[in-house]
């Protein structure tokens, strides 16, 4: 995997270019995403694609990614990123994280590991009933995120 391919992956994700992403994933890809409520281990191209699509559907337009830094060593690539978007429920969302990719012998992605601020994510991610968690008013005044 090259640095250009790392950038292309995130551009495809932001643009909901599902065919481009699916083409990059190995059939047996494993995606580990943090968080008890929404995270876990997603195994297989179909399950990973469903997870990615479900995530992007939470946002108006798209969740945009900015790659701050990317590097490649052997069969692994890493990207440090920030993202931002507005949920379909009108909540502004922004986060930062690191994604580690591992490529197989054929060059397709066989493993993805995400590391991000799950507290920020949980504020906008619906529960199993499709409902968002209620915001608790801060003793310091209104929530600056809207």
C-alpha positions as CSV (number, residue, x, y, z in Angstrom):
1,X,0.0,0.0,0.0
2,X,1.3,3.5,-0.9
3,X,0.7,6.9,0.7
4,X,-1.3,7.8,-2.4
5,X,-3.5,4.7,-1.8
6,X,-4.1,5.8,1.8
7,X,-5.2,9.2,0.6
8,X,-7.4,7.6,-2.1
9,X,-9.1,5.3,0.5
10,X,-10.2,8.3,2.6
11,X,-11.2,10.3,-0.4
12,X,-13.4,7.4,-1.5
13,X,-14.9,7.1,1.9
14,X,-15.7,10.8,2.1
15,X,-17.2,10.6,-1.4
16,X,-19.1,7.4,-0.7
17,X,-17.3,5.8,-3.6
18,X,-18.2,2.3,-2.4
19,X,-17.0,0.5,-5.5
20,X,-13.5,2.0,-5.1
21,X,-13.4,0.9,-1.4
22,X,-14.7,-2.5,-2.1
23,X,-12.1,-3.0,-4.8
24,X,-9.4,-2.3,-2.3
25,X,-10.6,-4.7,0.3
26,X,-9.6,-8.4,0.4
27,X,-12.5,-10.8,0.7
28,X,-11.5,-11.8,4.3
29,X,-10.6,-8.2,5.5
30,X,-10.9,-7.6,9.2
31,X,-11.9,-4.2,10.5
32,X,-11.5,-3.5,14.2
33,X,-13.4,-0.4,15.4
34,X,-13.2,0.9,19.0
35,X,-16.2,1.3,21.3
36,X,-18.5,-1.1,23.2
37,X,-21.7,0.2,21.8
38,X,-20.8,0.6,18.1
39,X,-17.4,-1.0,17.8
40,X,-16.1,-4.4,17.5
41,X,-14.5,-6.7,15.0
42,X,-16.1,-6.8,11.5
43,X,-14.9,-9.6,9.4
44,X,-15.3,-10.1,5.7
45,X,-15.6,-7.6,2.9
46,X,-19.5,-7.5,2.9
47,X,-19.7,-6.8,6.7
48,X,-17.0,-4.2,6.5
49,X,-18.8,-2.5,3.6
50,X,-22.1,-2.6,5.5
51,X,-20.5,-1.0,8.5
52,X,-18.8,1.8,6.5
53,X,-22.0,2.6,4.6
54,X,-24.1,2.7,7.8
55,X,-21.6,5.1,9.3
56,X,-21.6,7.5,6.3
57,X,-25.5,7.4,6.2
58,X,-25.5,9.2,9.6
59,X,-24.2,12.4,8.0
60,X,-25.7,15.1,5.7
61,X,-23.5,14.9,2.6
62,X,-20.5,13.1,3.9
63,X,-18.1,12.8,6.7
64,X,-15.0,14.6,5.4
65,X,-11.5,13.4,6.2
66,X,-8.2,15.4,6.2
67,X,-5.1,13.4,6.3
68,X,-2.6,15.1,8.6
69,X,0.2,12.5,8.1
70,X,0.6,9.1,6.4
71,X,3.4,6.6,6.3
72,X,4.1,3.2,4.9
73,X,6.4,0.5,6.2
74,X,6.4,-2.9,4.6
75,X,2.9,-4.3,4.4
76,X,1.5,-1.6,6.8
77,X,0.3,1.9,6.2
78,X,-0.9,4.4,8.8
79,X,-2.8,7.7,8.6
80,X,-3.3,10.3,11.2
81,X,-6.5,12.2,10.3
82,X,-9.2,14.6,11.4
83,X,-12.8,14.4,10.2
84,X,-15.8,16.7,10.3
85,X,-19.4,16.5,9.2
86,X,-23.0,17.3,10.2
87,X,-25.3,14.5,11.3
88,X,-28.7,14.1,9.7
89,X,-30.1,15.2,13.1
90,X,-28.2,18.5,12.8
91,X,-25.3,17.8,15.2
92,X,-21.9,19.1,14.2
93,X,-19.3,16.3,14.6
94,X,-15.5,16.4,14.5
95,X,-13.0,13.8,15.6
96,X,-9.4,12.8,15.1
97,X,-7.7,9.5,15.0
98,X,-5.3,7.1,13.5
99,X,-6.0,4.2,11.1
100,X,-3.6,1.4,10.5
101,X,-3.9,-0.7,7.3
102,X,-2.2,-4.0,6.5
103,X,-2.0,-5.2,2.9
104,X,-2.0,-8.8,1.8
105,X,0.2,-10.3,-0.9
106,X,-2.2,-9.2,-3.6
107,X,-2.0,-5.6,-2.4
108,X,-5.6,-5.5,-1.1
109,X,-6.3,-4.5,2.4
110,X,-6.6,-7.4,4.8
111,X,-6.8,-5.5,8.1
112,X,-7.9,-2.1,9.3
113,X,-7.6,-0.9,12.8
114,X,-9.1,2.5,13.9
115,X,-8.1,4.4,16.9
116,X,-10.2,7.5,17.7
117,X,-12.0,9.5,20.4
118,X,-15.0,7.2,21.1
119,X,-16.6,9.7,23.5
120,X,-17.1,12.2,20.6
121,X,-18.4,9.4,18.5
122,X,-20.9,8.2,21.1
123,X,-22.5,11.7,21.2
124,X,-23.7,11.3,17.6
125,X,-23.9,7.5,17.1
126,X,-27.5,6.1,17.4
127,X,-28.2,3.3,19.8
128,X,-29.6,-0.1,18.7
129,X,-33.1,1.5,18.6
130,X,-31.8,4.2,16.3
131,X,-32.0,6.9,19.0
132,X,-29.2,9.3,19.8
133,X,-28.1,9.7,23.5
134,X,-29.5,12.7,25.3
135,X,-27.0,15.5,25.9
136,X,-26.4,16.4,29.5
137,X,-26.2,20.2,30.1
138,X,-22.8,21.2,31.2
139,X,-22.4,23.1,34.5
140,X,-20.0,25.4,32.5
141,X,-22.8,26.7,30.2
142,X,-24.1,25.7,26.8
143,X,-22.5,23.0,24.8
144,X,-20.1,24.7,22.3
145,X,-20.8,21.9,19.7
146,X,-24.4,23.0,19.2
